Amino acid sequence: MLLLSALSAFGPFVVDLYLPALPALPDLAAYFDSSTSMVQMTLTTGMIGLAVGQLLFGPLSDKYGRKIPLLVSLAVYIVSTVAIVFAPDMETLIALRFVQGFMAAGGVVVSRAVVADLYHGREMTRFFGLLMTVNGLAPIVSPVIGSAVLGFTDWWGMFVLLALIGAAAFAGSARLYESLPSEKRLATPLSHTFATLFKVVKNRTFILFVAVESFAFGGMFAYISASPFVFQEYYGLSSFMFSLCFAANGAALVVGSNLGGRLQNATATRSGVFGSLLMGLGVAAVLVTQGNVWLLEAGLFLMLLFIGLMLPALSALAMSAERRYAGSASALLGFLVFMVGAVVSPLVGIGNIFYATATVIVASKLLMLASYWAVRGKIAEEADETA
């Protein structure tokens, strides 16, 4: 459980560890004689890599099993991360950040596929609850570690640490048991393997569950991208205080996921959707009025609590709706979530960051509500079958 949870959190950790360094990015821009906007691309390309990489490793894990694609992804991740330390220019660093995120996607997609291989029904929901609980530790621990690393080294020290973490993940994954036996793997040629992605896309129920989760995360990605500038540059919080706020909000995601894994899927999803919608509207109001920083932090805390509440149920419902191609289903789930993040991240920087962030959060919550409304009947059917 701990290994799978660590692997599922591996990709987000790669992004979140970098966050405390964002206000200091002018130093990185000066080092490479580049612009701050180009440095911001190192965050965006890493997130895009996380999204796109899952489309490769999902189908490959359906054909070759879970373990081999995972080990290959981690090995290349380590090499790319070491290469970042020696990057000669900003363009190379941006390209390597894409490769880094792309390869980190292997752990994210394989961990969910293994859960779908081994568990069913309420047991799957409970396991996803545990998975998301440990996964939620990434946004708690990584910024704190990032701030500590920045205390005695520069930006390159971040990537040295990420390379060491990758080596530890590889060592742990080498002991992972294969969960997909040979007789259950795809027997189609490699050229046809990726066609399973299109088969999964045609599953309307699966796509709607993924849409609810993706748009729920949209508000969180907007907060993640804007928070270093809003909390540190506008409100004047220190790097340490910002890390504490970020950790508290990560703890809210953990608590919500833990609670959600114990509830019925219908109850957890409904409560999470409407709770995060109300809190998202509240956060947007505080941002527009540039209100008290602790009122903003309270709203973000509750918004992430409700997002965490629905995550185990949504993940279990989505994977149950497409169990035959679990690797491809896991790939599309992660791809769409992180693509939303990749789209949202630059949007919050357009114009006034307060208005832009508020707009993105409200739009994400309304799209989440519309997706939930379209699939709520399937959730009720699942509840009846479970009963």
KEKE-3310 file (N, C-alpha, C; in steps of 0.2 Angstrom, whole numbers, plus 5000, padded with zeros to 4 digits):
npx = (5004:5009:5020:5013:5005:5015:5021:5010:5010:5021:5023:5015:5023:5035:5032:5027:5037:5045:5038:5041:5052:5048:5045:5058:5062:5068:5081:5085:5081:5091:5102:5102:5101:5088:5070:5057:5045:5048:5055:5044:5038:5045:5038:5025:5028:5033:5021:5013:5021:5018:5005:5004:5013:5007:4998:5006:5012:5001:4994:5005:5007:4996:4999:5013:5013:5014:5026:5038:5036:5035:5048:5057:5052:5055:5069:5073:5068:5077:5089:5086:5083:5096:5102:5096:5102:5114:5111:5113:5107:5091:5081:5085:5083:5069:5065:5070:5063:5050:5053:5056:5044:5036:5041:5040:5026:5024:5024:5013:5002:5003:5002:4988:4982:4987:4979:4966:4968:4969:4958:4940:4924:4918:4929:4939:4936:4939:4953:4957:4954:4964:4975:4974:4975:4988:4994:4990:4999:5010:5008:5009:5022:5031:5033:5038:5049:5055:5057:5066:5077:5080:5085:5099:5104:5104:5093:5097:5099:5087:5084:5094:5090:5077:5082:5088:5077:5070:5079:5077:5063:5064:5072:5063:5052:5058:5055:5042:5028:5022:5006:4997:4994:5001:4991:4981:4985:4986:4985:4987:4996:5010:5008:4994:4991:4989:4977:4967:4965:4956:4945:4942:4939:4927:4918:4906:4901:4913:4921:4913:4914:4928:4928:4922:4931:4942:4939:4936:4948:4953:4951:4960:4972:4973:4974:4986:4995:4994:4996:5010:5013:5002:5001:5014:5020:5010:5003:5013:5018:5031:5043:5043:5030:5022:5024:5019:5005:5002:5005:4995:4983:4986:4984:4971:4966:4971:4963:4950:4951:4953:4941:4932:4934:4928:4915:4899:4899:4890:4886:4898:4903:4892:4892:4905:4905:4895:4900:4913:4910:4903:4913:4922:4916:4916:4930:4933:4926:4933:4946:4943:4939:4951:4952:4955:4969:4969:4956:4955:4964:4956:4945:4951:4956:4944:4939:4948:4947:4934:4936:4945:4936:4928:4937:4941:4929:4926:4938:4937:4924:4926:4937:4931:4921:4928:4936:4942:4952:4962:4974:4975:4963:4967:4977:4971:4963:4973:4979:4969:4966:4979:4981:4971:4976:4988:4983:4976:4986:4994:4984:4980:4989:4987:4984:4977:4981:4973:4959:4960:4963:4952:4942:4945:4944:4930:4924:4929:4923:4909:4909:4913:4901:4891:4896:4894:4881:4877:4880:4875:4865:4871:4879:4869:4864:4875:4875:4863:4866:4877:4871)
npy = (4994:5006:5008:5009:5020:5029:5029:5034:5047:5052:5059:5071:5076:5079:5091:5099:5100:5110:5122:5132:5138:5146:5161:5165:5164:5174:5173:5161:5164:5174:5167:5159:5169:5173:5175:5178:5173:5162:5154:5151:5142:5130:5124:5122:5114:5102:5098:5096:5085:5075:5073:5068:5058:5047:5042:5034:5025:5019:5010:5002:4996:4987:4978:4973:4971:4977:4980:4980:4992:5002:5001:5005:5018:5025:5023:5031:5043:5046:5048:5059:5069:5071:5076:5088:5096:5099:5107:5117:5128:5138:5133:5120:5115:5117:5107:5096:5096:5092:5079:5074:5075:5067:5054:5052:5050:5036:5030:5035:5031:5017:5013:5016:5006:4994:4994:4992:4980:4971:4974:4976:4984:4989:4987:4991:5005:5009:5006:5015:5026:5025:5026:5039:5046:5044:5049:5062:5067:5072:5086:5091:5088:5091:5105:5110:5103:5108:5121:5120:5114:5125:5133:5131:5128:5131:5132:5121:5112:5107:5098:5089:5083:5078:5068:5059:5055:5048:5038:5031:5027:5019:5008:5003:4999:4989:4978:4976:4966:4958:4962:4959:4945:4935:4929:4938:4949:4961:4954:4959:4966:4978:4990:4991:4992:5004:5008:5004:5015:5023:5015:5016:5029:5030:5026:5032:5034:5032:5043:5054:5052:5054:5067:5074:5073:5079:5092:5096:5095:5106:5118:5117:5116:5129:5136:5131:5135:5149:5152:5154:5167:5175:5173:5175:5186:5196:5196:5195:5184:5174:5162:5151:5152:5151:5138:5132:5135:5129:5116:5114:5114:5103:5094:5095:5089:5076:5072:5073:5063:5052:5051:5051:5038:5030:5032:5029:5028:5036:5046:5052:5057:5066:5075:5080:5087:5097:5103:5108:5116:5127:5131:5135:5146:5154:5156:5163:5175:5181:5182:5191:5203:5204:5201:5197:5187:5176:5172:5169:5158:5149:5146:5140:5129:5122:5120:5111:5100:5096:5092:5081:5073:5067:5061:5046:5039:5044:5039:5026:5023:5027:5018:5006:5007:5004:4992:4982:4987:4992:4998:5008:5015:5020:5028:5038:5044:5050:5058:5067:5074:5080:5087:5097:5104:5108:5117:5126:5132:5142:5151:5158:5167:5178:5194:5203:5194:5190:5191:5183:5170:5168:5168:5156:5146:5147:5144:5131:5124:5125:5118:5106:5103:5102:5091:5081:5081:5076:5062:5058:5048:5036:5034:5033:5020:5012:5013:5006:4993:4990:4989)
npz = (5000:5004:4995:4983:4985:4987:4974:4966:4971:4966:4954:4956:4967:4960:4954:4965:4974:4968:4969:4981:4976:4966:4968:4968:4955:4947:4949:4943:4930:4928:4928:4917:4908:4903:4902:4915:4912:4903:4912:4920:4912:4914:4924:4918:4907:4914:4920:4908:4903:4913:4910:4897:4897:4903:4894:4886:4895:4901:4891:4888:4900:4900:4890:4893:4906:4923:4930:4922:4913:4922:4929:4918:4916:4928:4928:4916:4920:4931:4924:4916:4926:4932:4921:4920:4930:4924:4913:4899:4894:4895:4886:4885:4898:4899:4890:4896:4908:4903:4899:4911:4918:4910:4911:4925:4925:4924:4936:4942:4934:4934:4947:4950:4941:4946:4958:4952:4946:4958:4967:4970:4970:4986:4992:4984:4983:4997:4997:4987:4995:5005:4996:4991:5003:5007:4996:4997:5005:4998:4993:5006:5012:5001:4998:5010:5012:5000:5004:5014:5007:4999:5008:5010:4998:4980:4966:4958:4968:4971:4960:4961:4973:4969:4960:4968:4975:4965:4963:4975:4973:4962:4968:4977:4968:4961:4969:4968:4966:4952:4946:4935:4927:4914:4905:4905:4899:4885:4869:4857:4843:4845:4838:4838:4851:4857:4852:4862:4870:4862:4863:4876:4878:4871:4881:4889:4902:4910:4905:4910:4924:4925:4920:4931:4941:4935:4933:4946:4951:4944:4950:4961:4955:4950:4962:4966:4956:4957:4971:4976:4972:4976:4990:4995:4988:4987:4999:5008:5015:5023:5016:5024:5031:5020:5016:5027:5026:5014:5017:5027:5019:5011:5021:5023:5011:5013:5025:5020:5009:5017:5025:5014:5009:5017:5016:5007:4989:4982:4992:4996:4984:4980:4992:4991:4978:4979:4991:4988:4977:4984:4992:4983:4976:4987:4989:4977:4979:4990:4983:4973:4980:4987:5000:5018:5022:5030:5029:5016:5016:5025:5017:5006:5012:5016:5003:4998:5007:5003:4990:4992:4998:4988:4980:4982:4979:4966:4958:4960:4955:4941:4937:4939:4929:4918:4918:4910:4902:4911:4912:4902:4905:4917:4912:4904:4914:4922:4912:4908:4920:4923:4911:4912:4923:4916:4907:4915:4923:4916:4914:4925:4926:4918:4915:4929:4943:4954:4949:4938:4944:4952:4942:4935:4945:4947:4935:4933:4944:4940:4928:4933:4941:4931:4924:4934:4936:4924:4925:4937:4938:4935:4946:4956:4952:4954:4968:4971:4966:4974:4987)
capx = (5000:5014:5024:5008:5004:5021:5021:5004:5011:5028:5022:5014:5029:5040:5029:5026:5044:5048:5034:5044:5057:5045:5046:5065:5064:5072:5088:5086:5081:5097:5108:5102:5100:5081:5064:5053:5040:5052:5056:5037:5037:5047:5032:5020:5030:5033:5014:5011:5024:5015:4999:5005:5017:5002:4995:5011:5013:4995:4993:5011:5007:4991:5003:5019:5013:5014:5032:5043:5036:5037:5055:5059:5050:5059:5076:5074:5067:5083:5094:5084:5084:5103:5104:5094:5107:5120:5108:5117:5102:5084:5078:5086:5080:5062:5064:5071:5057:5045:5055:5056:5037:5034:5044:5037:5020:5024:5022:5006:4997:5004:4999:4980:4981:4988:4973:4961:4970:4968:4952:4934:4918:4919:4936:4943:4935:4943:4960:4958:4954:4971:4980:4973:4977:4995:4995:4989:5005:5015:5008:5011:5029:5036:5035:5042:5056:5058:5059:5072:5082:5082:5089:5106:5107:5101:5088:5099:5099:5080:5084:5098:5085:5072:5085:5089:5070:5069:5083:5074:5057:5067:5074:5057:5048:5061:5053:5035:5025:5018:4999:4994:4997:5002:4985:4976:4988:4984:4989:4987:5003:5012:5005:4987:4990:4986:4970:4963:4964:4950:4940:4940:4936:4920:4914:4903:4901:4920:4923:4910:4917:4934:4927:4920:4937:4947:4937:4937:4956:4955:4951:4965:4978:4973:4977:4993:4999:4994:4998:5016:5013:4997:5003:5021:5022:5005:5001:5020:5020:5038:5043:5041:5023:5018:5024:5014:4998:5002:5004:4988:4978:4987:4981:4964:4965:4972:4958:4945:4951:4952:4934:4928:4935:4924:4908:4896:4901:4885:4886:4905:4903:4887:4895:4911:4904:4892:4904:4919:4907:4901:4919:4926:4913:4918:4937:4933:4924:4939:4951:4941:4939:4957:4951:4959:4973:4967:4949:4956:4966:4951:4941:4955:4957:4938:4938:4952:4944:4928:4939:4947:4931:4925:4942:4941:4923:4927:4943:4934:4919:4929:4941:4926:4917:4932:4940:4945:4958:4963:4980:4973:4959:4971:4981:4966:4961:4978:4980:4964:4967:4985:4980:4967:4981:4992:4979:4974:4992:4996:4978:4980:4994:4984:4981:4976:4981:4967:4953:4961:4962:4944:4938:4947:4941:4922:4923:4931:4918:4903:4910:4912:4894:4888:4898:4891:4873:4876:4882:4872:4861:4875:4881:4863:4863:4880:4873:4858:4869:4881:4866)
capy = (5000:5012:5009:5011:5027:5034:5030:5038:5054:5053:5064:5078:5078:5082:5097:5103:5102:5116:5128:5137:5141:5151:5168:5166:5162:5179:5171:5156:5168:5178:5162:5157:5175:5172:5179:5175:5169:5156:5150:5148:5136:5124:5121:5120:5108:5097:5096:5093:5079:5071:5071:5065:5051:5042:5039:5029:5019:5015:5004:4998:4991:4982:4973:4970:4970:4983:4981:4982:4999:5006:5002:5009:5025:5027:5024:5037:5049:5048:5051:5066:5074:5072:5080:5095:5100:5101:5110:5123:5134:5138:5129:5113:5114:5116:5101:5090:5096:5089:5072:5072:5074:5062:5048:5052:5048:5029:5028:5037:5027:5010:5012:5015:5000:4989:4993:4989:4973:4967:4975:4977:4986:4994:4986:4996:5012:5009:5006:5022:5031:5025:5028:5046:5049:5045:5053:5069:5070:5075:5093:5093:5087:5093:5112:5111:5100:5112:5127:5118:5114:5132:5137:5130:5127:5135:5129:5115:5107:5104:5093:5083:5079:5074:5062:5054:5052:5044:5032:5027:5024:5013:5002:5000:4996:4983:4973:4976:4960:4959:4961:4957:4939:4935:4927:4944:4955:4962:4950:4963:4969:4984:4995:4991:4992:5011:5008:5004:5022:5026:5011:5019:5036:5029:5024:5039:5034:5033:5049:5058:5052:5057:5074:5077:5073:5083:5099:5097:5097:5112:5124:5116:5118:5136:5138:5129:5140:5156:5153:5157:5174:5178:5173:5178:5193:5201:5196:5196:5178:5171:5155:5146:5152:5149:5131:5129:5135:5124:5109:5113:5113:5097:5090:5095:5084:5069:5071:5072:5057:5047:5051:5048:5031:5026:5033:5026:5032:5042:5051:5055:5061:5072:5080:5083:5091:5103:5107:5111:5121:5132:5134:5138:5152:5159:5158:5167:5181:5184:5184:5197:5208:5204:5201:5194:5182:5170:5170:5165:5151:5145:5144:5135:5123:5118:5118:5105:5095:5093:5089:5075:5068:5064:5057:5039:5037:5045:5035:5019:5023:5027:5012:5000:5007:5002:4987:4977:4990:4996:5003:5013:5019:5024:5033:5043:5047:5055:5063:5073:5078:5084:5092:5102:5107:5112:5123:5131:5135:5149:5156:5162:5173:5182:5200:5203:5187:5188:5191:5177:5164:5168:5166:5149:5142:5147:5140:5124:5122:5125:5112:5100:5102:5100:5084:5077:5081:5071:5055:5056:5042:5030:5034:5030:5013:5008:5012:5001:4987:4988:4988)
capz = (5000:5005:4989:4978:4987:4985:4966:4964:4973:4963:4949:4959:4971:4956:4953:4971:4977:4964:4971:4985:4972:4960:4969:4967:4949:4943:4950:4938:4924:4927:4927:4910:4904:4900:4905:4920:4909:4901:4918:4922:4907:4917:4928:4914:4903:4918:4921:4902:4903:4917:4907:4890:4898:4905:4888:4884:4900:4902:4886:4888:4906:4898:4886:4895:4913:4927:4933:4917:4911:4928:4930:4913:4917:4933:4926:4912:4925:4935:4920:4914:4931:4933:4916:4921:4934:4919:4907:4897:4893:4897:4882:4886:4904:4898:4887:4901:4913:4900:4899:4918:4920:4906:4914:4932:4924:4924:4943:4943:4930:4936:4954:4949:4937:4951:4962:4948:4946:4964:4971:4967:4974:4992:4994:4979:4986:5003:4995:4984:5000:5008:4991:4991:5009:5007:4990:4999:5009:4993:4994:5013:5013:4996:4999:5016:5010:4995:5007:5018:5003:4997:5014:5010:4991:4975:4962:4956:4973:4970:4956:4964:4978:4965:4957:4974:4977:4960:4964:4980:4970:4958:4972:4980:4963:4959:4973:4967:4963:4946:4947:4929:4924:4906:4901:4905:4895:4878:4864:4850:4841:4849:4835:4840:4858:4859:4850:4868:4872:4859:4865:4883:4877:4869:4887:4891:4909:4912:4903:4914:4930:4924:4920:4937:4945:4932:4934:4953:4952:4941:4955:4965:4951:4950:4968:4966:4952:4959:4978:4978:4971:4980:4997:4997:4985:4989:5007:5011:5019:5022:5012:5029:5032:5014:5016:5032:5023:5009:5021:5030:5014:5009:5026:5021:5006:5016:5029:5015:5006:5022:5026:5008:5008:5022:5014:5001:4984:4981:4997:4996:4978:4981:4997:4988:4973:4982:4996:4985:4973:4988:4995:4977:4975:4993:4988:4972:4982:4993:4979:4969:4985:4990:5007:5023:5020:5034:5027:5010:5018:5027:5011:5002:5016:5016:4997:4997:5011:5000:4984:4994:5000:4983:4976:4982:4976:4959:4956:4960:4950:4935:4936:4939:4923:4912:4921:4905:4900:4917:4911:4897:4909:4922:4908:4902:4920:4924:4907:4908:4926:4922:4906:4915:4927:4912:4904:4921:4926:4913:4914:4931:4926:4913:4918:4937:4945:4958:4945:4934:4948:4954:4936:4933:4950:4946:4929:4935:4948:4936:4924:4938:4943:4925:4923:4939:4934:4918:4927:4944:4937:4935:4953:4960:4950:4957:4975:4971:4965:4980:4992)
cpx = (5004:5018:5019:5006:5009:5022:5016:5006:5018:5028:5021:5020:5034:5038:5030:5032:5047:5044:5038:5049:5054:5046:5054:5067:5068:5079:5090:5086:5088:5103:5108:5101:5093:5076:5061:5048:5042:5053:5049:5035:5040:5042:5027:5022:5031:5026:5011:5014:5020:5008:5000:5009:5012:4999:5000:5011:5007:4994:4999:5010:5001:4994:5008:5019:5014:5022:5037:5042:5037:5044:5059:5058:5055:5067:5078:5073:5073:5088:5092:5084:5091:5105:5102:5099:5113:5117:5111:5113:5095:5080:5079:5083:5073:5061:5065:5066:5051:5047:5054:5049:5034:5035:5041:5030:5019:5022:5015:5001:4997:5001:4991:4979:4982:4982:4967:4962:4968:4962:4946:4929:4921:4926:4941:4942:4939:4950:4962:4958:4961:4976:4980:4976:4984:4997:4995:4995:5010:5014:5009:5018:5033:5038:5039:5049:5059:5061:5066:5078:5085:5086:5096:5109:5103:5096:5090:5099:5092:5080:5089:5094:5080:5076:5086:5082:5068:5073:5080:5067:5059:5068:5068:5053:5051:5058:5045:5033:5021:5010:4995:4997:4997:4996:4980:4979:4986:4988:4990:4995:5004:5008:4998:4986:4987:4979:4965:4961:4957:4944:4937:4937:4929:4915:4912:4903:4908:4922:4920:4913:4924:4934:4926:4927:4942:4945:4937:4944:4957:4955:4958:4972:4978:4976:4984:4998:5000:4997:5004:5016:5008:4999:5009:5022:5017:5004:5008:5021:5027:5037:5041:5033:5019:5018:5019:5007:4997:5001:4997:4983:4979:4984:4974:4962:4966:4966:4951:4945:4950:4944:4930:4929:4931:4916:4905:4898:4897:4886:4893:4905:4898:4890:4901:4910:4901:4896:4909:4916:4906:4908:4923:4923:4916:4926:4937:4931:4930:4944:4949:4941:4946:4957:4956:4963:4971:4960:4950:4959:4961:4947:4945:4955:4950:4937:4942:4949:4938:4930:4941:4942:4928:4930:4942:4935:4924:4932:4940:4929:4921:4933:4936:4922:4921:4938:4944:4952:4960:4969:4978:4968:4962:4975:4977:4964:4966:4979:4975:4965:4973:4984:4976:4972:4986:4989:4978:4980:4994:4990:4978:4985:4992:4981:4982:4976:4975:4961:4954:4960:4955:4940:4939:4943:4933:4921:4924:4925:4911:4903:4910:4905:4890:4890:4895:4884:4872:4877:4879:4868:4865:4877:4875:4863:4869:4878:4868:4861:4873:4876:4863)
cpy = (5006:5013:5011:5018:5032:5035:5034:5045:5056:5059:5071:5080:5081:5089:5102:5105:5109:5122:5133:5141:5147:5158:5170:5165:5167:5177:5166:5159:5171:5173:5160:5163:5174:5176:5175:5170:5162:5151:5147:5142:5130:5120:5118:5114:5102:5094:5092:5086:5073:5068:5066:5058:5046:5039:5034:5023:5016:5009:5000:4993:4986:4977:4970:4969:4977:4985:4984:4990:5004:5007:5006:5016:5028:5028:5030:5043:5051:5051:5058:5071:5076:5077:5087:5099:5102:5105:5116:5129:5133:5133:5121:5111:5113:5109:5095:5090:5092:5081:5070:5070:5068:5055:5047:5049:5040:5027:5030:5033:5020:5009:5011:5008:4994:4988:4990:4982:4968:4968:4977:4980:4991:4993:4991:5003:5013:5010:5013:5027:5031:5028:5036:5049:5050:5049:5061:5072:5073:5083:5096:5094:5091:5100:5113:5108:5105:5119:5126:5117:5121:5136:5136:5128:5131:5130:5122:5109:5103:5098:5087:5079:5075:5068:5057:5051:5047:5037:5027:5024:5018:5007:4999:4997:4990:4977:4972:4969:4962:4957:4959:4951:4939:4934:4933:4950:4955:4958:4953:4965:4976:4990:4996:4992:4999:5012:5008:5010:5025:5022:5014:5025:5036:5027:5030:5039:5035:5040:5055:5058:5055:5065:5078:5078:5078:5090:5101:5099:5104:5118:5123:5118:5125:5139:5137:5133:5147:5157:5156:5165:5178:5178:5176:5185:5198:5202:5196:5190:5176:5164:5150:5146:5150:5141:5128:5130:5130:5117:5108:5111:5106:5092:5089:5089:5077:5067:5069:5065:5051:5046:5048:5041:5027:5027:5029:5031:5038:5047:5055:5060:5067:5077:5084:5088:5098:5107:5111:5117:5128:5136:5138:5145:5157:5161:5163:5174:5184:5186:5191:5203:5209:5205:5198:5188:5175:5168:5167:5158:5147:5142:5139:5128:5119:5116:5111:5099:5092:5089:5082:5070:5064:5060:5050:5036:5038:5041:5028:5018:5023:5021:5006:5001:5005:4997:4983:4980:4995:5001:5009:5018:5023:5030:5039:5047:5052:5060:5069:5077:5083:5089:5098:5107:5111:5118:5128:5135:5142:5154:5160:5168:5178:5188:5200:5196:5185:5187:5184:5171:5163:5165:5159:5145:5142:5143:5133:5121:5121:5119:5106:5098:5099:5092:5079:5076:5076:5064:5053:5050:5036:5029:5030:5022:5009:5008:5007:4994:4985:4986:4981)
cpz = (5000:4998:4983:4979:4985:4978:4964:4965:4969:4959:4952:4963:4967:4955:4959:4974:4974:4966:4975:4981:4967:4962:4968:4960:4945:4944:4944:4931:4922:4925:4920:4905:4900:4904:4911:4917:4906:4907:4921:4918:4910:4922:4924:4910:4907:4919:4914:4901:4907:4914:4901:4892:4900:4899:4885:4889:4902:4898:4887:4894:4905:4894:4889:4903:4917:4928:4928:4915:4916:4929:4925:4914:4922:4931:4921:4916:4928:4930:4918:4920:4933:4927:4917:4925:4930:4913:4905:4896:4895:4893:4883:4893:4904:4895:4892:4906:4910:4900:4906:4920:4916:4909:4921:4931:4925:4931:4945:4940:4932:4943:4954:4946:4942:4955:4958:4947:4952:4968:4967:4973:4980:4994:4990:4982:4992:5001:4992:4989:5004:5003:4991:4997:5009:5001:4992:5003:5004:4994:5001:5014:5008:4997:5005:5015:5005:4999:5011:5013:5000:5002:5014:5003:4986:4971:4960:4961:4973:4966:4958:4969:4974:4961:4962:4975:4971:4960:4969:4977:4966:4962:4975:4975:4961:4963:4973:4964:4957:4947:4941:4926:4916:4902:4901:4902:4888:4874:4858:4849:4844:4845:4836:4847:4860:4857:4856:4871:4869:4861:4872:4882:4875:4875:4890:4899:4912:4911:4908:4921:4930:4924:4926:4941:4942:4934:4942:4955:4949:4945:4960:4961:4950:4956:4968:4962:4955:4967:4980:4978:4975:4988:4999:4994:4987:4996:5011:5016:5018:5018:5017:5030:5026:5014:5021:5030:5018:5012:5024:5025:5011:5014:5025:5016:5008:5020:5025:5012:5011:5024:5020:5007:5012:5021:5008:4995:4982:4986:4997:4990:4978:4986:4994:4983:4975:4987:4993:4980:4978:4990:4989:4976:4981:4992:4983:4974:4985:4989:4975:4974:4988:4998:5012:5021:5023:5032:5020:5011:5021:5021:5007:5006:5016:5008:4995:5001:5007:4993:4986:4996:4994:4979:4976:4978:4968:4955:4955:4955:4943:4933:4935:4932:4917:4915:4916:4903:4905:4916:4907:4901:4914:4918:4907:4908:4922:4919:4907:4914:4925:4917:4908:4919:4922:4908:4909:4923:4923:4913:4920:4931:4921:4916:4926:4939:4950:4954:4941:4938:4950:4948:4934:4938:4949:4940:4930:4939:4944:4931:4927:4939:4937:4923:4928:4938:4929:4920:4934:4944:4938:4943:4957:4958:4953:4965:4976:4971:4971:4986:4991)
residu = (MET:LEU:LEU:LEU:SER:ALA:LEU:SER:ALA:PHE:GLY:PRO:PHE:VAL:VAL:ASP:LEU:TYR:LEU:PRO:ALA:LEU:PRO:ALA:LEU:PRO:ASP:LEU:ALA:ALA:TYR:PHE:ASP:SER:SER:THR:SER:MET:VAL:GLN:MET:THR:LEU:THR:THR:GLY:MET:ILE:GLY:LEU:ALA:VAL:GLY:GLN:LEU:LEU:PHE:GLY:PRO:LEU:SER:ASP:LYS:TYR:GLY:ARG:LYS:ILE:PRO:LEU:LEU:VAL:SER:LEU:ALA:VAL:TYR:ILE:VAL:SER:THR:VAL:ALA:ILE:VAL:PHE:ALA:PRO:ASP:MET:GLU:THR:LEU:ILE:ALA:LEU:ARG:PHE:VAL:GLN:GLY:PHE:MET:ALA:ALA:GLY:GLY:VAL:VAL:VAL:SER:ARG:ALA:VAL:VAL:ALA:ASP:LEU:TYR:HIS:GLY:ARG:GLU:MET:THR:ARG:PHE:PHE:GLY:LEU:LEU:MET:THR:VAL:ASN:GLY:LEU:ALA:PRO:ILE:VAL:SER:PRO:VAL:ILE:GLY:SER:ALA:VAL:LEU:GLY:PHE:THR:ASP:TRP:TRP:GLY:MET:PHE:VAL:LEU:LEU:ALA:LEU:ILE:GLY:ALA:ALA:ALA:PHE:ALA:GLY:SER:ALA:ARG:LEU:TYR:GLU:SER:LEU:PRO:SER:GLU:LYS:ARG:LEU:ALA:THR:PRO:LEU:SER:HIS:THR:PHE:ALA:THR:LEU:PHE:LYS:VAL:VAL:LYS:ASN:ARG:THR:PHE:ILE:LEU:PHE:VAL:ALA:VAL:GLU:SER:PHE:ALA:PHE:GLY:GLY:MET:PHE:ALA:TYR:ILE:SER:ALA:SER:PRO:PHE:VAL:PHE:GLN:GLU:TYR:TYR:GLY:LEU:SER:SER:PHE:MET:PHE:SER:LEU:CYS:PHE:ALA:ALA:ASN:GLY:ALA:ALA:LEU:VAL:VAL:GLY:SER:ASN:LEU:GLY:GLY:ARG:LEU:GLN:ASN:ALA:THR:ALA:THR:ARG:SER:GLY:VAL:PHE:GLY:SER:LEU:LEU:MET:GLY:LEU:GLY:VAL:ALA:ALA:VAL:LEU:VAL:THR:GLN:GLY:ASN:VAL:TRP:LEU:LEU:GLU:ALA:GLY:LEU:PHE:LEU:MET:LEU:LEU:PHE:ILE:GLY:LEU:MET:LEU:PRO:ALA:LEU:SER:ALA:LEU:ALA:MET:SER:ALA:GLU:ARG:ARG:TYR:ALA:GLY:SER:ALA:SER:ALA:LEU:LEU:GLY:PHE:LEU:VAL:PHE:MET:VAL:GLY:ALA:VAL:VAL:SER:PRO:LEU:VAL:GLY:ILE:GLY:ASN:ILE:PHE:TYR:ALA:THR:ALA:THR:VAL:ILE:VAL:ALA:SER:LYS:LEU:LEU:MET:LEU:ALA:SER:TYR:TRP:ALA:VAL:ARG:GLY:LYS:ILE:ALA:GLU:GLU:ALA:ASP:GLU:THR:ALA)
# end
